[in-house]
Amino acid sequence: MRKRALQLCVNCLLVCAILSTMPARSAIPFSAHRMSQLAQTFQNSQVQTALAWFKPHLSWINDEQARLTEIPAPPFAEASRAQAVKVLLAAVGLEVHIDKTGNVIGELRGANEKEIVLLAAHMDTVFPAGTDVKVRRDKNRMSAPGISDNGTGLVSLVALARAVHEARIKPQRTLLFVADVGEEGEGNLRGMRALVDAYRDRLKAVVVMDGSGIDHVTTKALASRRIEAVISGPGGHSWSDFGIPNPINALVRASVRFLNTRVPANPRTTFNLGQIEGGTSVNSIPHEARLKVDIRSEGEDELLRLENALRECMAAGVRDEMDSARDRSKGKLEWKVDILGNRPGGELAADSPLLAALRAADDYTANTSRPERASTDANIPLSVGIDAIAIGAGGNGGGAHSLQEWYEPEGRETGLQRVLLTLLGTTGVAGEKTR
């Protein structure tokens, strides 16, 4: 009896040791029935045809990525690229239109038109009009501003639509292929906001393709504020008006104060002084100075604290500059703080069917991915309780948001297959038998 009890104890210890070494995702409560359904979907003959479509068409996908990247799409000026994407989506039989916000929407009607799954990739880049976006090729590497973020996601949207079309797949839920606007910079996710507003009652899940990496999945939305502080004054001549209050001086004083603001390690919180503008010439006292600040945090309370701290620093900077001015007769300084963008937070439930589909796709493609928190188009659906993730579309990229941005397509096929399986695991395939 004692020997049997000892053996049971040893077995328990072994099980605990095994469980402690297993990835955290193994504990996610996905039902055996759900995983069986996903495995059945993945083995569907039409799905297998779609999976096989990518490999012989990789050169075409690479060339289309370069072509789309060379169509400029600076913030608030995505229209030319939108027209090119519209043509590509229409060519595979989708019902395509461009909405009033500028999003390109290609619809593949499902057996159930009352439920929608949305696959999205943003068209815009961070680069201003006039940026040289010519793609340079060196062996397998393509280099150009925007080539990876989000040339990768955008061409993948088209490739996935073609693969589904060639395999003659009819989804159970209606599927929308969307190239959206306003993800970068001061776009404030306006494209995704419009999509969620338009389809919210029927929208069951959103899959966002952003960049290339397949070693992670964004399941938590990082909240952020994008703020502009403006200080204005009378302005004047650097010699004859010396001593009047100077907006740039006040902005510098305020910025130094703000830079000394402490932020916690938990919740992780950051701020960045991203743009400073002001003045007309070196020998003029400016009439205005502007500062743009990006604030991000895992906690909403920290966002509010930093926003208030910035306001207090601006007031103090103006006060200090006015106190030190020799001549106040020509006017005083005024200041204001405006919110340019407000990205809400949110989080995907651990037992989400969408996450189950992704994990099944990872298993099928022998990929391992970790959950992470980031600021993407997925913020908007997550913030209102709609299942959403953001994932890379495959290959390797680097130098995002710089003129040296690059992309290499090695591993692209796996990334595309991963997205396709996640997508079809969420929409279902019409006519498929379920157990």
VEXKE-918854 format. One record per residue (C-alpha): residue in three letters; x, y, z. Coordinates in steps of 0.5 Angstrom, whole numbers, plus 500, padded with zeros to 3 digits. Layout:
BEGIN
alaXYZ...
END
This chain:
BEGIN
met500500500arg506505502lys509503496arg503505491ala502511495leu510513494gln509511486leu503516486cys507521489val512520484asn507520478cys504527481leu511530481leu513528474val506531471cys507537475ala514538472ile512536465leu506542465ser511547468thr516546462met510547457pro508553453ala503558457arg499557451ser497550452ala493552458ile488556454pro482553455phe480551447ser475545447ala477538444his471539439arg473546437met480544435ser477538432gln473542427leu479546426ala483540424gln477538419thr477545416phe485545415gln484538411asn478540407ser481539399gln479546397val483549403gln489545401thr489547394ala489555397leu495553401ala498550395trp497556391phe502561394lys509557393pro509557385his506565385leu512567390ser515571385trp509575383ile507576390asn514579391asp513584384glu507586386gln509588393ala515592390arg509595385leu505597390thr510600395glu512605389ile505608389pro506613394ala501613400pro503618405pro498620411phe491622408ala493621401glu492614400ala488615394ser492613388arg495606392ala487605394gln485605386ala491600385val489595390lys481596388val483593381leu487587384leu481585388ala476586383ala480582378val479576383gly471577383leu470580389glu465586390val469592391his468599393ile472605396asp468607402lys467615404thr473614409gly478611403asn478604405val478599399ile473593401gly472587397glu467582399leu466575399arg459573401gly459567405ala453562406asn451566413glu451574410lys449576417glu456575420ile462578418val470576419leu474582416leu482581414ala485588414ala492591412his493598412met495602406asp498608409thr506610411val509614415phe513618410pro511625407ala509626400gly516627396thr519621399asp523617394val519610395lys523607389val524599391arg532597390arg533590390asp540586392lys539579391asn533577395arg533583399met528589397ser529596400ala524602400pro521606405gly514602407ile516596403ser515592410asp510596414asn506595410gly508593403thr508586406gly501586409leu498589403val500585398ser499579402leu491581402val491581395ala495574395leu490571400ala484573396arg487570390ala488564393val481563396his479565389glu483560385ala481554390arg473556389ile472557397lys466559399pro466561407gln461560412arg461567414thr462573409leu469575409leu471582407phe478583404val480591406ala486595405asp485601410val487608411gly489612417glu493607421glu500611421gly502617425glu496622426gly491618422asn488616429leu486609426arg480613422gly480607417met478602422arg474606426ala469607420leu469600419val467598426asp462603425ala459600419tyr459593420arg459593428asp453589429arg455583424leu463583425lys465577429ala472578428val478582425val485579423val490585422met496584417asp502589419gly509587417ser512581416gly514577423ile510571425asp514570432his508574435val501575435thr498582438thr492580443lys493586447ala491593445leu496598447ala493605449ser496611447arg495619446arg498623441ile498630443glu500637440ala502643445val502650441ile505656444ser504663441gly506670442pro507677439gly513675435gly518681432his525682430ser531679434trp535686435ser530691436asp525687440phe530683444gly527681451ile519680449pro517673450asn519668446pro514662444ile520657443asn524659449ala517657453leu517651449val524649451arg523651458ala516646458ser520641454val526640459arg521640465phe517634462leu523630460asn524630468thr517626469arg518620472val514614469pro513607472ala516600469asn509597471pro505598468arg510600462thr509607460thr513611455phe513618452asn516621446leu517628443gly517627436gln516633433ile518641434glu516646429gly517654430gly520660427thr520663420ser528665420val534665425asn533673426ser526673428ile523672434pro517667432his510668433glu509661434ala512654437arg509647436leu511640440lys508633438val508628443asp507621443ile504618450arg503610451ser502606457glu499599459gly495603464glu489608462asp491612469glu498613467leu496616460leu492621464arg497623469leu502624463glu497628459asn496632465ala503633467leu504636460arg499641461glu502643467cys509643464met507648458ala503652463ala510653467gly514654461val510660459arg510663466asp517662467glu518665460met514671461asp517672468ser524673465ala522677459arg524684459asp519687455arg512685456ser508691453lys508688446gly503682448lys504676452leu504668451glu498664450trp498656450lys494650448val494643448asp490639443ile489631442leu491629435gly490622436asn487617442arg488610441pro484606446gly486599449gly483592450glu484585450leu483579447ala479573451ala484567453asp478563450ser477566444pro475562438leu480567434leu485565438ala484558438ala484558430leu491562430arg494557435ala491551430ala494555424asp501555428asp501548430tyr499546423thr505550420ala510548425asn510555428thr511558435ser508565437arg508569443pro502574445glu504581446arg501588447ala502593441ser498599438thr495597431asp489597427ala486591432asn486597438ile479599435pro475592435leu478590441ser476596445val469595443gly469587445ile470585438asp475579437ala481581434ile489580433ala494583429ile500578426gly505579421ala504576414gly511572413gly518574411asn523578414gly523586415gly527591418gly528599419ala521600419his519608419ser526609416leu529611409gln533604410glu527600411trp528593408tyr524586406glu526579405pro521574403glu524568405gly519564410arg513568406glu509562404thr509559411gly506566414leu501566408gln499559410arg498561417val494567416leu490563411leu488558416thr487563421leu482566417leu478560414gly478557421thr474563423thr470564418gly469556416val468553410ala461553407gly458546406glu463543411lys460537415thr461538423arg461533428
END
